[in-house]
Amino acid sequence: MESGSIDNIKVILHDTFEDIGKKIGNDLFVPISLIEKGYNIEKEWKEKEKTLKMNVTNAMTSDIKHYDYKGNYLHYDKNKVENWNVTFTNEGIPKTIYAHGEYFNPSTIAQYGLQHFSLYLKNNDGASKSKFLKVANWFVNHQDSRGGWAYIFDHDFYPSRLNKLKAPWYSAIGLGMGMSVLSRAFFLTKNNKYSICALKAKPLFKTSSTNNGVLAKFENKFLFYEECPTDPPSYILNGFMFSLIGLYDLYNITGDKDTKWLYDEGIITLKRMLPLYDLGNRTAYDLTHYTTDGGYPNVANWKYHIGHIHLLDALSSIEKDPKMKESLLRWQGYLKGKVK
């Protein structure tokens, strides 16, 4: 830092926030309180070392060097579904609280189960094992005649671009995460009721989203499993990757070749489509800017961007594909302000 006079300066951030900074010689200094107004930062002051540590995105990831289909699910031992916007039935199953009522959300239920499976592996806690098996049994007992767990409420995913989804509808994220729960329940108990239940969900992955399934096709040939089966397709990235992990789990537990085919076709699609979600400084949540006349990307918030990283990290550890790894490293770099 060059020595020189110290002057007060006006600092304006995003043409919205204003504060007083300092100009010392040729160096400019901005109050951290101003940065906090414009960015969701994480900071840590270490008094002893006189050191300030900052992450401007408030975003931390956990590496997944080896995804284990019978192990801790994506670091879900760190999850806390109990703190989400949920209530619990007398049987201990979470119901999600929406403005229009309380409903079972299969993906939330699955995340609660996978959280407690991961905690059971970590702590050998009988209570977590019991909670996990209650969730697995919920999936067995609530499977419908089409092999799925339907969402029984209407859903406006992107009302300015897409028509409302009308109940009942299925979601690839609910199906895939349900498969991950049931696969682990079979591994844990060796009771084939869980694997049989999971396999019954396969036909919905082959049923078009226009016919109340979850299958869309990108470029009329690449199989994509829709989190929200909209028309036109929305191509939500995180739901698609969750479903691929569920198919991978189920194949490894059962050896079912049809499940492996669905997974392999999905991986081919993922490799083709990954660049379309890369915005050069973050990822897109979906591709509605491409499939509708929306015109601008639906940028993933940092929470979902981190989710994209964790999911891609898991799938990359399975596939060992250089292009997937390249995308992963680039997306991780965006958390540190590296842009392409």
N, C-alpha and C positions, 0 to 999 in steps of 0.2 A: 504494500500500500504506500502510495506516495504521500509525503507530508505536505501540509498546506493549510489554508484557512478552513474553518468549519462553518458551513452555512446551512441554514434550514431550507428545505425544498418542499414543494407540494408534490405529492405522489398520488396519481389517479390510476385505479385498477379497474379494468373492464369498462371504463367510462361510467362507473357506478359508485365505486368506493373511493374515499379520499382520506388522506392522512398526511402528517408531516414526517419527512425523512431527513436525512443528512447528506451533505456533499462535503467530503473531506478530500481535498486535492482533486484528483481525477476520478475518485471512487464514489459511487452512490450507494446509500444504505436505506433499506426499506424496512419499516416496522413489521415484525412478524404478525402482530395483531391485524394488520391490513391484509397480509397474505391469507390469514385464517378466514377472513370474510369472503374471499374469492375462491378459495380452494379448500377441499375437505382434507386437511393435512393431519398427519400424526407427528407429534413432537415429543422429545424427551430431553430434559435438561439435567445434565450431570454436574452438580455443584462442585464436587471434589476435583473433577478434571476440567472444570470450566468449559464444558463441551455441550453443544446443542446438536441433537440428531433429529433429522426431519425426513419424512416420506410425504411428498406432496400429494400423492393419491390416497393416502390413508389405506394403503393396500399391501397386504402381506400374503404370500403364497407358501404352501408347503409342498415340497417335492414329492413326486410319486415315482420312485425309481423302478419299482416292480409292482404292477397291479396283480393282486392275488384274488381270484374268484371266490375263495373261501375265507378270505382274511378281512382285515379292517377295510371298510368301504370308504375310500376317498377321504380318509382322516375324519370320519364322521363321529369318532369319539369326542371330537371338539364341538359337535353340534349340540343344540339345546332347544329342541322343538317345543319343550314345555314353556319356553319364554316367547313363543310365537303367538300370533293372534288365534289361539285355539281354546277350545274347551274339551273336556274329556267325558266320555260316556261312563256309565257304571262299570262297564267291562274294561275300561282303561284304554279306549281307542280315541285318538284326537279327532275332533270335528273342527273344521275351519270356520271362523266367524267372518261372514261377509255382511255388507250393508243390507243385503236382501235375505239374510237368514244364515243359519248354521247348517253346513253340509259336510258329508264325507268327501274328502279330496284324496284319491288314491295315492298321489305322489307324496302328499304330506304324511299320510299314514305310513307309507313305505319308508320315508326318511326317518320317522320316529323309530320304526323297527330296526332299520340299519344302524341308527345311532346306538341303540341298546345292544345290538349284536356286536358292534365294535367295542363298546364298553365292557361287554362280557369277556371278549377276547383279551382285553387289556387288563381287567381287574379280577377276572374269574368270579364275577358278582352274580349270585343266583337271582337277585331281583331283576337285573338287566336281562338275563336269559329268559325269565318268565315274561317280561314285557315284550321281548322280541317274538316269542312263540305265540303270544296273544295276537300280535299283528299278523303273523304268518297264518294263523287260524282264521283271522278275519278275511284274508284274501281267499282262503279255501271256501269259507262259508258264504261269501258274498259274490262269488263268481256267477255271472249270468249265463244264459243259454248260448250266447255267442262267444263265450270264453273270456270276456273282459269284465271290467269294473267301470261302469258308465258314470259319467258326470251327469247328475240329475238336475242341473240348473242351467239356465241360459247364460251365455258368456259373451261379453263384448271385448274381444282381444284388442282390436284397433278400430274403434267405431268410425273414425274419419276416413278409413280406407276400406274396411271390410264389413260385410254383413254379420249380424250377431249369430253366434252358434246357438242352435236350438237343442234343448235337451230331448232325449239322451244322446250324448256324444262320447266318443272314446278319445283318449290321448296317448300318444306313444310314450310320453314320459311316465304316465301312470302304469302302462303295461310293462314297460322296461324295468322300472324300479320294483314293480310287483314281482317280476321274474327274478330280480336280484335277491329279494327277500325270500322267495320260495326256494330258490336254489340253495341258499345258506341254511334254510330250515331243513332241507333234505340232507345236506351235508352234516348238520348237527345231530339229527335224530335218526337218519337212515329210513324214515317213513316215506314211502313212495307216493303218498297222497299229495305231497307238496310238489314233487316233480311232475306228476300227472296233471295237477292243476295248472302249473306254469306252461306246460306244453299245449294245453287247450287254448291258450291266448294267441298262439301263432297265426291262425287264420285272419285275424284282424290286421296283421302286418301285410297280408296279401290282398286285402280288400281296399278298394279305392276310397279315398276320403270323400268322394262324391256319393258313395254308397254306404256311408256311416262306418267306414273303416279308417285307417290312419295312413294309407299309402298314397303318396303323390309321386309324380315322376318329373324329374328335372331334365330339360331338353328332350322330353319324351322317351327317355331310356334309363336314366339314373334313378334308382329306387331311393326315396326319401320318406322317412317315417315321421309324420306330423304331430307335433305337440298340440297344435290347434288346427284341426282339419278344415281349414277355410277354403273358400272358392272365390278367387284364385288362391293357390297355395301361399302360405306365409313363410315357410321354410325357417322355423325357429331353431337356432343352432343348438342351444343347450339341451332342449328336449330330445333332439335327434341323437346327440351323443350319449345321453342317459339311456336311451333305448338300445343303442349299440352295446353298451356295457351289459345291459340286462340280457341281451341275446348271447353275448359272449359267456356270461355266467351260466346260463342255462345249457348251452352246448357243452361246456366243460363238465357239468354235473351229469348230463344224460348221454352225451355222445351223439345226439340227434343230428343227422346230416342236414335235414331241412332247416333247422335252426342255424347251423353253421352257414348254409347258403344265404340266409337272410342277413346274417352278420357280415359275411364277405361282400355281398352286394352293397351293403350300407357303407362299408369301408371304401369301396371303389368310389361311391358317391361323395363321401367326405373328402377324399383326396382331390376330386375334381372341383369341389365347391369351396374348399377352404379359402382360396385367394379372394373370393367374392365377399367374404366377411371381414377382410383385412382393410381397414380404413386408413392405415398409415400412422395412426397414433392411438388407436383403440379398435375394438371389434364392433361389428354390427350385431344387434340382437337377432335380427331376422332379415329377410330379403323383400319386404313389402315395398320398398322403394323401387324394386325391380319388377315385381309382379303386378303392381298397381300403378296408378299415376301419382303416387305420393310425392315423388320427386327428390326426396332427401332421405338419407339413411336413418334408421331407428337405432341410434348409437347406444350400445350397451353401457349401463352405468358401471362404475368400478366393481361393484359386487358381482355383477354378471360377467364382466370381463375376467375377473379372477376365477369365476366358475368355469368359463371357457378354458382357461389355462389348466385348471385341475383336471377337467374331463379330457382335454387333448393330451395332457401329460400321461394320464392313465392309458389311453388308447395308443399313444406313441410308444409307451413301454411294452405294449403287447406286440405292435406291428414292426417296430424297429425300422420305420420308414424314414429316409432322410428328408423328404419334403415335409412330412408331418413335424419332424424335429425342427426343421428350419422355421416353420410357422410358429411353433411353440417358443423358440428362443426369441423370435421377433416380438411376440405378444408379451412375453415376460419383460422384454426391454421397454415396452411402452409404459410399464409401471414406474420406470425410472426416468421417464422423460425422453427416452430414445425414440426418434421418429424416423420413418423412411420416406 
